[in-house]
Amino acid sequence: MEGRARALGFEAFRVTRPDAVPALRERLPAWLAAGHHGTMGWMEERADQRAAPSALWADTRSIVMLGLNAGPEHAPLDLVRLTDRGAIATYAQRRDYHDVIKGKLKELGGFLSARSGEPVKVFVDTAPVMEKPLAEAAGLGWQGKHTVLISREHGNWLMLGAIFSRAELEPDAPETDHCGSCRRCLDICPTDAFPAPYSLDARRCIAYLTIEHHGPIPAEYRDKIGNRVFGCDDCLAVCPWNKFAGAAREIRMAARADLAAPPLAELARLDDAAFRLRFAGTPIKRTGRDRFLRNVLIAIGNSAVPALAEEAVACLTEPDPVVRGAAIWACGRLLSPQRLRDLFESHGRGETDAHVREEWRAAVPLLMGEAASGRADTA
């Protein structure tokens, strides 16, 4: 079966049991209780099945864990230095891995089912399956201090999938931790998202803030986001185990050249139709244009490129208040007080959304007070 898996393009193949990670029954509830999942309510839903694979499918006897390499073609940390361009996480610069892996899992699962005579179920990050702990138990690698799976052969760039089977397969030995005293991943995090080694507070994570979080990005994290418009690779990129990793070999996982470092001005001008066309087939499309534009405007505000200010000005009339708020913040970072005053007169005085009004107040503190006085005098 491993030969068939490799023929399909999987670089990693191991087997474990559904009861191989009993500690999940304590670890997951504790993580959720601490609120470290942020607004990801789906992590709480069916938490019992996440903590115990047999609760997801009682007939499970074996779990085949597979990995597909999605290593970067370019050094991710080089992208964050290009302040007039957007940095996109390595995995999102290519076709959505769900689409690529799901088909391969179905084919391999069918092969296993035919050979064993037992049914299977396949999963790739779309069901309550804790892929990383199971992959560690199967021996694909270990969860590093940044909580991402690290492979001695592929660094931390494996995309994971799982096949649950009713067949009794011989399990592989789990991998041991090889992080040692290294803490590069913890120290490089721009937002200090790791309260302790092996523990992530998603509420502070740039990947969470730019992808999963729907509302305004909290002000205390905006300058730390830099030019990262979708995800963050910092803690992955510095892992010393990446010295053994190579670029993705699966042709459908090849990175798109136009997504390596797209100009921020270009991204800010995408309407909904252009956004859908530009990011069709990639993970970025799932976030929607408005959330992505919010991220682009934060990056523009961090760019220190005055010429980009007009892209933010053009977004002050956007229908989505979260986008308008991010545009105000970017304008406040790049424009003179007088220009901000003029923009407030033309765009801010009639603003009715409370969040957007707060953004104006933060950008030009005196103006909101003047506006309130003006309304009182008029009354």
N, C-alpha and C positions, 0 to 999 in steps of 0.2 A: 504493500500500500504506500509505503514511503516513496518508492520509485515513481508511482503514479502521481503522488503529490508534487514531487520535484519536476516531473514532466509538465505539470500544469503551471509551474512557475513559482511554487512555494519554496522558499529557502530554508524554512524551519518546520520541523514535524516532530511532535512528541505526544505521548498519551498520559493521561492521569485519571484519577477516580473522582466521582462527584463529591465524596466526603474528604477530599485531600486537604482542604483548608478550613478546618473547624474553627479557627480563630476569627473567621469572618463574622461569626454570630455575635461576637463582642465588639470587634473593631468597627464594623459598619454602623451599628446603632450609636456608638460613642461619637463617631465622626458626624453623623447627622444631628445628634443632640447638641453638639457644639456649634451647629449652624454653619459649618464649613462648606456646605454645598450651596450656600447663597440662595438664589431664587430658582435653582434647579429642582423644582418640586418632583420631577419624574424620578429623582434619586430616592425619594421617600416612598413613592408608590411602588408597591410590590417589593419592598425592602426584604421581606422574608425570602423571596425567591432569589434575590441577589446574594443573600448570605448563605443560601443552601441550594446548589444547583438541582438537587433531587426534588426540591419544592417546585421548581419550574416544570420538570417532567419526571414524575415518580419512577418511570421505567428506565431511567438513565443508569447504565452500568459502567460506561467508559466515556471519557471526553477526549477527543482528538484536538489538540491545539496546534494551529498553523500560523506561520508568519510570512509576510511578503515584504521584502525590503523596499523602502521608499527613501533611501538615502539621498541627500542633496547633491546637486551638480555644482553649486557654488557655496562658499562659506557663508552661513547665515548671518554671522556677526558683521560681515562686510556691508550687508544691506542696511543695517540700522545707522550707518554713518552717512547715508545718502539722504540728507534732510529734505530735499525737494521731491523725493520719491517715496512711494509706499513700500513698506516691508511686509511681505505676506509669508505666513508660516510655510515651511517646506512642504508639509503634506497637502496644503491647499493650492499649491502651484501646479497641480496636476489633476487628472480626472478623479472624481470622487471615489475613494477607495472602497466605499460600500458597494458601488456598482461593479467594480473590478473583482473584488474578492467573493462577492455573493455567488456569482456564476461559477467560479472555480470550486467553491465549497459544495454547491449543488451537484456538480459533476463528480467530485471526489466522494461525496456522501452517497450518491447513487452507486458508485463502484463498491464502496464498503458494504452497503446494504445488499447488493447482489452477491458479494462474496460470503457474507456472514448469514444472510437470510433474516436479518433483524432490521427493524426500522431505524431511521435516523432523523435528527432535526439539526438544521444549520443556523448559526447565528453570527452576525458581524456588527456589533455595536448598536443593534436596534432592539434588543430585548434585555431584560434584567439579568445580564450575565456579567460577572466580574472577571473580565478576560485576563487582566494582568496577574492577579493572584493565582488563577488557574494555570496561566502560562509558566509562572515560577514553579508551581507544584509539578508541572509536566517536564520541567528542565529546559525550557526555551531560553531562560535567562533568570534574572532576579530583579525585583523592584528596587530601584536605586533610592538614594536619599531624596530625590526629586519626585518619587513615587511612580516614575515611568519605568517600563521594563527595559533592562539592559542585557544585551546579548554579547557574549565574548567574540562572536563572529561578525555581528552586524551593528554593534553599538546600540544606540537607543532609537533606531529608525524603523523598527518592525511594525507593520500594520497587522493586527491580530484577527483571527477568525476561529470559530469553534464548531465542531461537529459532535453533537450528543448522540450516543448510540446505545442500543439495548444489548449489543454484543459485549462479551467479556474479552477485553483486549489487555494484553500485558502492559502494565504501566511502566513508565520510565522513572528514573530517580529524579527528585527535585534538584534544582540548581541552588548553590549556596551563594551567600552575599560576598561580593568581591569589591565593595566600595572602600573598605579599609578606613583610613583616616581622612580620605579626600572629602572636601566639602565645596568644591568649585561650583557645583550647581546651586548650592544654597547661597553662596556669597555673591553670585552675579545677579541674582533676581532683583530687578529694578524696584519692585514694590514690597520686598520682604514677605513674600507669600508663604514662606515655610516657617511656621511657628516652632518647629523642631524637625530634625532629620526624619525622613519617611512620613512626614505629615504636611499636607497642603491645605491652606485656607483659600478655597476658590474665590472668595469674595475679594481677595487682593491680587489675584492672578490676572495678568494681562490677557491671557487666552480666554479666560472666563469673561472678563470685562468687555472685550471686543467681539465676542462671538455669542455667548449665552445670555449676557445681561441685556435686558430690553430697554431700560430707562436711560436717563442721563448718566454719564460716567461720573462718579464722585470726583469733586474738584481736587481732592488731595492726591489723586492718581494721574491726573491728566498730563502733567508735565513729564511724568515718568514713563508714559506710554511712548513718547518720542514719535517716530514715524511708523509705528506698528499698526497697520490698518486692519489686520486680520490675524490674530494669534500671536504667539511669541515663541521663539526657538532658543532663547538665551541659555536656559538651564540644560537643554539638550546639546547645544553646540559645543559647550565647554567640557563635556564628558571625555576623559582620556581614553575610554574604551572605543571611541569612534575611530581611533587610528586603524582599527581592523575593518572598518565599514567601507563599503563601496557605494557608488551611485546605483539607483534603481535599475534593474535589468529588464523587468517587464515593460514592454514597449508602451502599453497603455498607462503605465505609471510614470512615464517620462515627463519631466517638468516642461511647462509651456514657457517659451522665451519671453512672451509678452507679460507674464505674471511675476517675473523675477524681481523687478523694481520699477513698476509703472509710475509715470509722473503724477504727482498729486493733482496738478491742474487738470489733467486728463480725466482722472477719476472723479473729481468734483463736478464735472460737467455731464456725467452720465444720468440720463433720465431713466425711468423704470424700464422702458423697452431696451435701451442701450445696455443697461446693467444686466438684464436677463440674457441678452445676446453675448455680451462680453464674457460672462462667467457661467455660461451654460455647461452643464456636466461637471462642474467643480463644486467643492463644499461651500464656497463663498455664496453661491446663489441661494442656498437655504436660509441665509440670514436676512435676506431682503435688502432692497436698495437703501431704504431709509436708515437702517441700523448701520450699514456699511458707510453711508455718507456721513453719519455722525462720527465714525472713526476717522474718516478722511479729514474732516474739519478739525478734529483734535490734532491730527498730524500737521495740518497746515498751521495751526496756532503754535506748534512747537518748532516749526521750520526755520524761524528767524529769516525768512525770505519775504521782504515787503511786497514783492510783486505778486505773491500768492494771496494777498489780502483781498483782492477784488473777487477771487473765487468764493471767499467767505461772505463778502458783501452780497453777492448774487444769491446766496442761500438764506438771506434774512427774510425772504418772502415764502420760504418753503411751507407747505401745509402742516407738516409734522412738527409739533412744538419741540420735540427733542432735537431735531435737526436745527431748528431756529436757535435753540439755546446754545448748541455747539458752535454755530456760526457766530453768535455774539461773543462767545469766549475767544474764538480765533481772532475776531476783529479787535478785541481788547488787547490781545498780545502783539498785534502787528501795526495798528493804526495810531495816529496822534490823538490826543484828547479832543482837539477841535473837530477832527473828522468823526470821532465817535459821537460828539454832541450833535453834529449834523445828521448822522444816521439815526440817532435816537429820536430826533424831531420828525424824521420821515417814516420811521418804522416802529419806534418804541412807544410813543405816547398812546397809541390806540391798542396796544397789546392787552389781551384779556387773560391769557394763560398765566397762572401763578408762577410756574417754573420759569417761563421765559422772562417774566418781569423780574424775578430774582437774578437771572443772568444779567439783565441790563443793570440792575442795582449793583452787582459785583463789578461789572466792567466800568461803569461810570457812576460811582456812589452818589454824587450830589444831584444827578439828574432826576432820579426817582422822587426825591424829596421836593424838587422844584415842580415836578409834574403834579404831585399830590396837592401842593399849595395852589397851583394854577386851577385845579378842579374845584378846590374849596372856594377860591375867590370868585370863580364863575358862578358857583352855586349861590 
